[in-house]
Amino acid sequence: MQKIAVVAAGGTGGHLFPAQALAEALIARGWRIVLASDERVAALAESFPAERRIGLSARTFRPGDIFGMIQAGFAIFAGVMQARAAYREIRPDVVIGFGGYPSAPGLLAALTLNLPTVLHEQNAVMGRANRRLAGRVRAVACAFPILQKAPPGVAERAVVVGNPVRAEIRAIAEVPYEPPGETGPIRLLITGGSQGARLLSELMPAAIAALPEALRDRLEVQQQTRKESLDLARQVYADANVKAEIAPFFRDMAGRLKVAHLVIGRSGAGSVCEFAIAGRPAILVPLAVALDDDQGQNAQVMADAGGAVVAREAELTVETMSRALAKLLSHPDRLVRMAEGARSLSRPDAAERLADLVEAVAAEGRRG
């Protein structure tokens, strides 16, 4: 009989995309996949390779909101009961949680049924949902060599596997970095991220327009921009005589990363790991309102490896970003060193490493 893995993931891309990469790796090994999440996952999981989806009741709350906490408690309890009923029917060999509050009922149900469990943390700071469950699961995997805010003993036993990424990103892991030459184009890739993209949408065109003309004339910019900022960005680039492709979303991110000389973007775990696997130098702008400063810590891991410059929102202006761009783009040798630093963090086989751990936990559970 084929083995069954339940993947419990929050309904955001940061949780779902690594879960999908693991699912694809397990399917290649003969596993069947079931996805457990809340209703938000439907918009993101159209291509998720699960033969079945379990819809779970889940809810979060703000710290100090007693009424919200009570509502969340009832919702999570209902989700646990839904998951328990589904698990009794499908009898999974292992349940893997990827964080986000919708993953909590799926993992809690597995724990109450004494099923083998694995938890994966994508960020350098352990998320709140994972933090509450990490001490009870059979194995913890993480993306980065550091794991802040983990419960006592969890960081020490966590297995560093990396962050599973899409197959098209893995395919460019061995593509060497070629710095810009003394002449010819300089290619900038500006990503927006799923949150807080307004700052980059509005600031980056102005910062690039403020660069010396000799640099502007060589630039080829590809920028993800909020829809409401498209016209303004296009006008700023046109007035500055900068060649630019502007869109709310780029589907071929791997192809764009492959040829980029410098990447500017947010520092969600998925983005940082993709930049590292591609081996591309970056300017990272952590989302200031992110819980526990997880984006700031992700960015710092990359900076400590020499692969990125961190631009905190509190100090970020058009002038400071323009100066940072001019300094980096005028020193190709530094870009080469940054590319090497970024790649030193990469684990393109993260999905396979995590699949190995999942299979080991499942096998131990069967023996037990």
DODRENDO-729889 format. One record per residue (C-alpha): x, y, z; residue number from 1. Coordinates in pm, 1 decimal. Layout:
{{X,Y,Z},NUM}
...
// end
This chain:
{{0.0,0.0,0.0},1}
{{111.3,354.2,-74.4},2}
{{202.1,563.9,226.0},3}
{{-5.4,873.1,301.5},4}
{{132.0,1207.5,420.4},5}
{{-89.6,1489.5,542.3},6}
{{59.3,1832.6,481.3},7}
{{-84.4,2099.7,713.8},8}
{{-0.4,2450.0,595.3},9}
{{-125.8,2802.8,652.0},10}
{{-304.3,2971.6,365.7},11}
{{-20.4,3198.3,250.1},12}
{{241.0,3139.4,-15.4},13}
{{523.3,3152.4,237.9},14}
{{385.4,2839.4,405.7},15}
{{223.9,2673.2,106.3},16}
{{504.6,2684.0,-152.8},17}
{{757.0,2490.4,61.8},18}
{{479.9,2245.6,146.4},19}
{{415.0,2195.1,-224.4},20}
{{784.7,2134.5,-294.2},21}
{{789.8,1865.7,-24.0},22}
{{469.0,1712.4,-158.1},23}
{{621.8,1682.7,-504.6},24}
{{934.7,1518.2,-360.1},25}
{{726.7,1266.5,-164.7},26}
{{504.4,1187.3,-462.0},27}
{{818.0,1107.1,-662.2},28}
{{896.2,851.9,-388.3},29}
{{554.8,689.1,-414.4},30}
{{363.0,874.1,-141.3},31}
{{3.6,995.8,-156.4},32}
{{-56.0,1352.5,-37.6},33}
{{-345.3,1509.9,152.7},34}
{{-353.7,1886.2,215.2},35}
{{-506.0,2019.7,538.5},36}
{{-572.4,2392.9,572.1},37}
{{-849.8,2652.8,599.9},38}
{{-1059.7,2804.8,323.9},39}
{{-795.0,3065.2,229.6},40}
{{-580.1,2794.8,74.2},41}
{{-817.0,2746.8,-220.3},42}
{{-690.0,3057.3,-401.1},43}
{{-325.9,2950.3,-374.2},44}
{{-346.4,2572.9,-394.4},45}
{{-489.2,2519.5,-740.9},46}
{{-171.0,2344.1,-851.1},47}
{{-100.8,2173.8,-517.5},48}
{{-52.5,1801.0,-593.1},49}
{{-288.4,1664.4,-327.9},50}
{{-538.5,1391.1,-402.9},51}
{{-759.8,1526.3,-125.5},52}
{{-799.8,1849.2,71.1},53}
{{-927.6,1867.9,426.1},54}
{{-1092.0,2199.8,511.3},55}
{{-1027.3,2289.4,874.1},56}
{{-1181.2,2551.6,1097.6},57}
{{-910.0,2787.1,1226.8},58}
{{-874.3,3139.8,1355.6},59}
{{-607.8,3367.5,1495.8},60}
{{-625.2,3647.7,1751.1},61}
{{-437.9,3957.3,1854.5},62}
{{-239.0,3948.8,2179.0},63}
{{-454.5,4084.4,2458.7},64}
{{-784.0,4029.8,2273.0},65}
{{-965.8,3805.6,2521.9},66}
{{-1282.4,3777.2,2311.1},67}
{{-1076.5,3696.2,2001.6},68}
{{-881.5,3437.4,2198.9},69}
{{-1203.8,3263.4,2304.0},70}
{{-1335.9,3264.0,1946.8},71}
{{-1004.7,3127.7,1819.5},72}
{{-1012.3,2853.9,2082.3},73}
{{-1355.7,2734.5,1969.3},74}
{{-1252.0,2751.5,1601.9},75}
{{-932.4,2553.5,1659.6},76}
{{-1120.1,2293.6,1866.1},77}
{{-1365.4,2248.6,1578.5},78}
{{-1073.6,2217.4,1335.6},79}
{{-907.9,1954.3,1552.4},80}
{{-1227.4,1748.0,1557.7},81}
{{-1259.6,1780.5,1177.7},82}
{{-900.3,1664.7,1132.7},83}
{{-938.9,1375.2,1377.0},84}
{{-1240.8,1246.2,1183.2},85}
{{-1051.3,1269.7,855.2},86}
{{-741.7,1101.2,996.2},87}
{{-943.8,808.0,1129.5},88}
{{-1070.8,758.0,776.3},89}
{{-749.0,800.0,575.8},90}
{{-504.2,672.8,843.4},91}
{{-200.7,885.2,748.5},92}
{{152.3,758.5,808.6},93}
{{279.4,1105.7,902.4},94}
{{154.8,1463.7,940.1},95}
{{383.0,1754.6,848.8},96}
{{309.5,2109.1,965.4},97}
{{446.5,2417.6,790.4},98}
{{321.7,2687.8,1023.4},99}
{{55.1,2952.5,1006.2},100}
{{-247.8,2930.4,1232.6},101}
{{-448.2,2709.7,988.4},102}
{{-183.8,2438.2,1034.0},103}
{{-244.0,2415.3,1409.5},104}
{{-563.6,2203.9,1406.6},105}
{{-405.6,1952.4,1168.2},106}
{{-100.0,1903.8,1386.7},107}
{{-293.6,1906.7,1714.0},108}
{{-524.8,1635.1,1584.2},109}
{{-224.2,1423.1,1486.6},110}
{{-73.7,1467.2,1832.8},111}
{{-396.6,1363.1,2006.4},112}
{{-402.6,1047.5,1790.9},113}
{{-31.5,978.8,1853.4},114}
{{49.9,995.3,1482.2},115}
{{408.3,1063.1,1368.3},116}
{{456.8,1437.2,1326.3},117}
{{715.0,1668.2,1168.9},118}
{{724.8,2046.0,1185.3},119}
{{907.3,2273.2,938.0},120}
{{995.7,2635.6,1020.6},121}
{{1074.6,2855.4,721.6},122}
{{1198.9,3164.7,906.0},123}
{{1498.5,3240.8,1123.0},124}
{{1246.9,3323.5,1399.2},125}
{{1003.4,3045.9,1488.9},126}
{{644.5,3147.7,1421.2},127}
{{383.0,3156.3,1694.1},128}
{{186.1,2852.9,1575.1},129}
{{501.1,2643.4,1539.1},130}
{{633.1,2769.0,1873.2},131}
{{333.7,2630.9,2057.1},132}
{{365.5,2285.3,1902.6},133}
{{739.0,2236.3,1846.5},134}
{{804.0,2074.7,2182.7},135}
{{548.9,1800.5,2118.5},136}
{{624.9,1685.9,1761.9},137}
{{859.8,1397.7,1676.0},138}
{{1100.0,1606.8,1465.5},139}
{{1161.4,1975.1,1386.6},140}
{{1321.1,2093.9,1061.2},141}
{{1429.6,2448.7,987.7},142}
{{1551.5,2656.8,696.3},143}
{{1837.0,2852.9,855.3},144}
{{2127.1,2765.5,1085.8},145}
{{1972.5,2985.2,1355.2},146}
{{1624.1,2941.3,1502.9},147}
{{1524.3,3219.3,1736.8},148}
{{1234.8,3214.1,1986.0},149}
{{1212.6,2835.1,1976.4},150}
{{1102.4,2662.7,2299.7},151}
{{1381.9,2529.0,2522.6},152}
{{1564.8,2238.3,2363.5},153}
{{1392.0,2267.6,2026.3},154}
{{1662.6,2463.9,1843.1},155}
{{1926.2,2216.7,1958.9},156}
{{1743.3,1918.2,1811.0},157}
{{1617.6,2092.6,1497.3},158}
{{1752.0,1958.1,1168.1},159}
{{1867.8,2225.5,923.0},160}
{{1728.5,2116.0,587.0},161}
{{1680.9,2450.5,414.2},162}
{{1360.7,2585.4,265.9},163}
{{1205.7,2370.9,-8.9},164}
{{1163.3,2582.0,-322.0},165}
{{995.6,2544.5,-657.8},166}
{{1155.4,2312.4,-913.0},167}
{{1226.7,2597.2,-1154.5},168}
{{1429.0,2777.3,-886.0},169}
{{1624.5,2461.7,-803.3},170}
{{1710.6,2431.3,-1172.3},171}
{{1918.8,2751.6,-1166.5},172}
{{2122.7,2657.8,-859.2},173}
{{2431.1,2577.6,-1066.3},174}
{{2408.8,2877.3,-1300.4},175}
{{2717.9,3092.8,-1230.2},176}
{{2683.9,3459.1,-1145.1},177}
{{2810.6,3693.6,-1413.9},178}
{{2868.0,4049.8,-1287.9},179}
{{2794.8,4348.8,-1510.3},180}
{{3080.4,4442.4,-1738.2},181}
{{3237.0,4783.7,-1791.1},182}
{{2984.9,4837.2,-2068.6},183}
{{2655.7,4675.8,-2153.5},184}
{{2335.2,4631.1,-1955.6},185}
{{2298.5,4617.9,-1578.6},186}
{{1991.5,4414.1,-1489.4},187}
{{1796.6,4493.9,-1172.2},188}
{{1514.6,4271.6,-1046.7},189}
{{1280.1,4428.8,-791.9},190}
{{1033.0,4196.7,-623.9},191}
{{739.2,4311.3,-418.6},192}
{{648.1,4028.0,-187.5},193}
{{295.8,3953.2,-74.6},194}
{{289.1,4224.3,193.8},195}
{{394.6,4585.0,220.3},196}
{{486.0,4624.1,-145.9},197}
{{372.0,4986.3,-160.8},198}
{{704.7,5115.5,-25.3},199}
{{913.3,4947.7,-294.0},200}
{{657.4,5024.8,-563.7},201}
{{687.2,5397.1,-502.2},202}
{{1040.9,5436.6,-369.7},203}
{{1243.7,5230.5,-616.6},204}
{{1156.4,5423.3,-936.4},205}
{{1246.9,5749.9,-764.1},206}
{{1571.6,5606.3,-625.4},207}
{{1674.3,5473.2,-966.2},208}
{{1584.5,5802.1,-1133.9},209}
{{1823.7,5974.9,-890.3},210}
{{2121.9,5765.0,-1006.0},211}
{{2396.2,5922.5,-1218.7},212}
{{2304.4,5932.0,-1585.8},213}
{{2592.8,5702.6,-1681.2},214}
{{2439.7,5427.0,-1465.0},215}
{{2079.0,5495.7,-1564.1},216}
{{2164.0,5460.6,-1931.9},217}
{{2279.1,5101.1,-1876.5},218}
{{1995.5,4983.9,-1654.0},219}
{{1737.4,4723.4,-1745.7},220}
{{1481.8,4716.5,-1464.5},221}
{{1219.1,4450.6,-1401.6},222}
{{990.2,4551.6,-1116.6},223}
{{689.3,4398.2,-949.7},224}
{{463.7,4690.7,-862.7},225}
{{123.7,4733.2,-704.4},226}
{{-149.0,4792.5,-962.1},227}
{{-228.2,5138.3,-829.0},228}
{{138.7,5237.0,-866.3},229}
{{193.1,5109.0,-1222.0},230}
{{127.7,5431.6,-1410.2},231}
{{340.0,5644.6,-1177.8},232}
{{631.6,5399.8,-1191.1},233}
{{620.7,5383.1,-1570.3},234}
{{618.0,5761.3,-1594.2},235}
{{912.7,5802.7,-1355.4},236}
{{1118.9,5548.2,-1548.4},237}
{{1026.4,5704.1,-1882.2},238}
{{1121.5,6053.2,-1762.7},239}
{{1456.7,5915.2,-1639.0},240}
{{1514.1,5734.6,-1970.8},241}
{{1540.7,5398.7,-1791.1},242}
{{1441.1,5080.8,-1971.5},243}
{{1187.8,4913.2,-1743.1},244}
{{935.3,4630.2,-1744.5},245}
{{667.3,4687.7,-1481.6},246}
{{399.1,4437.1,-1379.8},247}
{{206.6,4336.2,-1066.0},248}
{{333.4,3978.6,-1093.7},249}
{{609.8,3792.8,-1278.8},250}
{{542.9,3425.8,-1350.8},251}
{{891.6,3341.0,-1475.9},252}
{{1076.1,3441.8,-1159.2},253}
{{1343.4,3177.0,-1211.5},254}
{{1430.4,3308.5,-1556.9},255}
{{1452.4,3663.4,-1425.0},256}
{{1667.0,3564.7,-1126.6},257}
{{1895.9,3372.6,-1358.9},258}
{{2006.9,3687.4,-1543.6},259}
{{1976.3,3950.1,-1267.0},260}
{{2287.7,4135.5,-1152.7},261}
{{2120.0,4263.6,-834.0},262}
{{1790.4,4185.5,-662.5},263}
{{1595.6,4422.0,-438.9},264}
{{1306.4,4288.3,-235.4},265}
{{1143.1,4195.5,90.4},266}
{{1300.8,3929.4,307.9},267}
{{1035.0,3669.6,357.3},268}
{{1186.8,3325.5,407.7},269}
{{1090.4,3205.0,61.6},270}
{{1243.1,3506.2,-112.7},271}
{{1568.8,3490.6,84.5},272}
{{1611.7,3119.7,14.1},273}
{{1535.9,3166.5,-355.4},274}
{{1792.2,3447.8,-381.5},275}
{{2045.4,3225.1,-206.0},276}
{{1983.9,2926.1,-432.9},277}
{{2011.7,3151.5,-738.4},278}
{{2330.0,3299.7,-589.3},279}
{{2225.9,3659.0,-651.8},280}
{{2338.1,3959.7,-445.5},281}
{{2050.9,4144.7,-285.9},282}
{{1934.5,4455.9,-108.9},283}
{{1677.0,4331.5,140.2},284}
{{1407.7,4555.0,289.4},285}
{{1244.0,4372.6,584.3},286}
{{876.9,4439.8,642.0},287}
{{877.4,4661.0,949.6},288}
{{545.3,4538.6,1087.9},289}
{{629.9,4167.8,1058.1},290}
{{566.7,3974.4,1378.8},291}
{{880.4,3911.8,1585.9},292}
{{1088.0,4084.9,1315.3},293}
{{1112.7,3753.7,1131.5},294}
{{1191.0,3926.8,802.3},295}
{{1463.6,4130.7,970.0},296}
{{1626.7,3818.7,1107.3},297}
{{1600.6,3639.3,771.3},298}
{{1773.2,3935.1,607.7},299}
{{2042.6,3941.9,874.2},300}
{{2126.6,3576.1,812.5},301}
{{2188.8,3661.5,447.2},302}
{{2385.2,3974.3,537.8},303}
{{2602.8,3781.7,785.7},304}
{{2689.2,3541.2,504.2},305}
{{2795.1,3838.4,292.0},306}
{{2512.9,3798.2,41.5},307}
{{2298.6,4103.0,110.8},308}
{{2275.1,4460.8,227.5},309}
{{1990.7,4519.3,474.9},310}
{{1788.6,4838.5,433.4},311}
{{1562.3,4894.2,732.9},312}
{{1244.8,5089.8,663.7},313}
{{1312.8,5337.9,944.5},314}
{{1631.7,5457.0,772.3},315}
{{1518.1,5409.8,412.7},316}
{{1472.5,5709.4,184.5},317}
{{1503.2,5773.7,-186.7},318}
{{1849.6,5918.5,-123.2},319}
{{1980.4,5630.9,90.1},320}
{{1854.5,5368.0,-155.4},321}
{{1999.2,5556.2,-450.6},322}
{{2338.2,5578.6,-279.0},323}
{{2332.0,5207.6,-193.7},324}
{{2250.8,5118.6,-554.3},325}
{{2523.7,5341.5,-695.6},326}
{{2781.7,5198.9,-456.2},327}
{{2703.0,4836.7,-541.2},328}
{{2657.3,4880.2,-915.0},329}
{{2987.1,5065.3,-942.3},330}
{{3179.9,4776.0,-783.4},331}
{{3122.5,4450.7,-974.2},332}
{{3387.8,4279.1,-762.7},333}
{{3174.0,4332.9,-452.6},334}
{{2870.1,4194.8,-634.7},335}
{{3069.3,3880.6,-711.0},336}
{{3161.1,3837.6,-343.5},337}
{{2799.1,3893.4,-242.4},338}
{{2682.5,3632.8,-492.8},339}
{{2925.9,3383.7,-338.9},340}
{{2802.0,3473.6,9.3},341}
{{2439.7,3427.8,-91.7},342}
{{2508.1,3090.5,-248.7},343}
{{2690.0,2972.3,64.7},344}
{{2348.6,2964.2,236.3},345}
{{2174.4,2771.7,-38.8},346}
{{2032.1,2425.2,3.0},347}
{{1878.0,2342.6,-334.8},348}
{{1807.8,1987.6,-216.3},349}
{{1599.3,2109.7,79.8},350}
{{1286.4,1927.2,-38.3},351}
{{1480.0,1599.4,-58.1},352}
{{1640.5,1656.2,282.8},353}
{{1300.4,1721.7,436.6},354}
{{1151.2,1420.4,258.8},355}
{{1429.8,1205.5,408.3},356}
{{1339.8,1328.6,756.7},357}
{{967.9,1273.8,698.0},358}
{{1027.2,916.3,583.3},359}
{{1253.0,845.4,881.4},360}
{{988.1,972.1,1126.7},361}
{{714.7,775.4,949.7},362}
{{924.8,458.0,955.8},363}
{{996.8,502.2,1326.2},364}
{{627.0,552.5,1388.9},365}
{{541.9,228.9,1211.1},366}
{{800.2,40.6,1416.8},367}
{{662.4,195.0,1735.0},368}
// end
